[in-house]
Amino acid sequence: MFRVEYQIGKGEKQVVPCEIDSCTVGKSPDNLIVLRGWAIGKKHATLEKRISGFYVIDHGSSCIKQY
C-alpha cells in the first residue's frame, strides 16, 4: 500500500490511498486519481510500486519512468 499526494495549481492538497501495488490516473471516473484538462487522457498513466522503487507508466507514450 502507498499513498499519492498531489495539488492542482494553488488548490488544496489531495491525498489518495492506493491499497494495491498500482493505481491509475486519468480523466475517466473509474481511475483512482481523476484529473481534468485537455492534455489528460482517459487512462493517462499507471503508478506502480515495485521492489526496485516507484514507476510511472505513461499510457500516451512508450515511456516508463522510475522514481
N, C-alpha and C positions, 0 to 999 in steps of 0.2 A: 504494500500500500504506500502511496505517496500523495502529496497534495500539490496543487498548482495555484500559485498566486499571480494575478495579473491585474492590470489597471489600464483603462482606456482613457486616453487624454488626461485631464485633471480630475477625472471621476473617482469614485470610491474604489478602493482595492477589493477585489473579489477573491475568495478562497474556495477552491473546488477540491474535495477529497476524491481521489481515484483509488477505489478499493481493489482493483485488479492491476496487473502489470502494464496495462496500456489504456489510453483513453484517446478519443477522437476530438478534433477541433474543427469547427466549420460553422456555416450559417444554417444548416438544416437542424430542426429542433431535436433530432434524435442523437446529436452529438452531446458528449458530457459538457464540453465548453462551447457555448454558442456565441459567435461573434457576428457583427453586422458590417457591411461595407461592400462596395463594388469589387474590391480586389480579393475578397474572401470567397473560397469555393464552398460548395455544399459539404463536401468531406475534404477539408483543406489539408489537414495533417493528422498524424498519429504521434502521440508521445508515448515512448516505451521505456520502461525501467528494465535494464538488463544487468547481469553480473558486472559487466565492464563499465557501467555508467548509464546515463540517460541519453536517449536518442530521439531526434525529431525526424520523422519521415514525412516529407513534403509530397503530397499526392499530386501536385501540379507539375512536378519535375521528377527527375531520377536522382535527386539529391538526398542523401542521408547524412545528418549531422549528429555528432556526438558532443555531449556537454557534461 
